[in-house]
């Protein structure tokens, strides 16, 4: 498997956030884990 296709992290949670229709709320997941996947700040000269 190509390196960019390999997962960087795996999270085990009890359940996914779902809306009334039963669809996974991806935006809620993005908000919940936003701090983990932020790009590191680069040092400026």
Secondary structure, 3 states (H helix, E strand, C coil): CCHHHCCCCCCCCCCCCECCCCCECHHHHHHHCCCCCCCCCCCCC
